């Protein structure tokens, strides 16, 4: 499991006074400020966050040390991380996306069908993007209890019972 979790990304400047457009990956977007200070991926920069308001496609936020539009624009695309131990523990049937990435996926017969390349959420529920040597292209597997009955983080594997014809 990753020691740091990506909780957001800066999508660029918002306005001319140093605010940023912040995309939050937390379950309640405004809660991203509760996990501050947030670090850049390389750990070179650290920010406290003040959420000003909810805007289309994200949050308008202030980051410590960012005072101008140019400074905010320079951060476009920067992902923000927190140490894993700063995040709350999850119930048994919930997972951080970062914990699923790279896990091998086996069918109910024990045959490996691939590994998790990405986790997508397009609004109707999570999808696991499965990639593997026997697949011509990646496959999107619904991340439901029916299609994915077992996620074993301790053993580092996922057991899938995909809908007929998906693989």
C-alpha positions, -999 to +999 in steps of 0.1 A: +000+000+000+012+035-008+025+056+020+011+088+004-023+092-012-032+117-039-061+138-026-063+164-053-049+183-082-045+219-092-063+227-124-048+262-128-056+297-116-090+309-107-092+347-110-063+371-108-056+372-070-038+338-066-068+315-061-065+281-077-091+258-093-087+227-071-100+192-081-106+173-049-105+135-049-119+132-014-154+118-009-167+152+003-147+176-019-145+204+007-128+181+032-096+183+013-086+213+035-089+191+066-060+170+055-036+199+051-007+205+048-008+190+013+025+181-005+035+180-041+044+146-055+081+153-051+077+167-016+093+200-026+063+222-018+037+221+010+005+240+012-022+248+037-055+250+019-085+273+025-115+264+004-132+297-007-162+282-025-175+254-048-172+262-085-179+243-117-155+213-119-139+218-085-132+243-057-119+278-056-091+276-030-062+296-016-029+279-010-003+293+014+024+312-004+004+316-037-005+353-041-006+359-079-024+345-110+011+337-124+021+316-094-013+298-095-009+291-133+026+277-127+010+250-105-014+237-131-014+199-132+004+195-099-010+166-078-013+170-041-006+142-016-010+135+021+006+108+043-017+077+044-019+079+082-036+113+081-066+097+063-094+080+082-097+042+084-122+028+060-149+002+067-142-034+054-161-029+021-144+005+011-110+010-004-087+038-014-082+038-052-044+039-046-046+005-028-063-012-058-038+000-085-015-027-097-033-056-079-036-088-099-071-098-108-081-135-108-113-151-119-133-173-095-114-204-109-081-190-099-068-179-133-052-145-135-070-123-160-049-092-156-041-064-131-058-031-122-044-003-143-068+024-131-100+031-112-125+053-129-156+070-116-178+086-142-207+091-119-226+058-122-202+038-100-166+028-100-150+008-129-118-011-126-096-008-158-081-043-162-050-048-184-033-081-190-011-100-215-040-121-228-062-090-235-063-072-268-072-040-250-081-029-215-114-041-200-136-020-178-150-042-150-178-028-128-166-024-093-197-040-077-200-068-051-215-090-079-186-085-103-159-082-077-168-104-047-134-103-030-108-076-026-080-090-004-055-063+003-035-084+028-029-111+001-027-084-026-053-097-050-088-092-064-112-121-072-136-112-100-167-128-113-171-108-145-203-107-165-204-134-192-185-124-223-166-094-208-132-112-210 
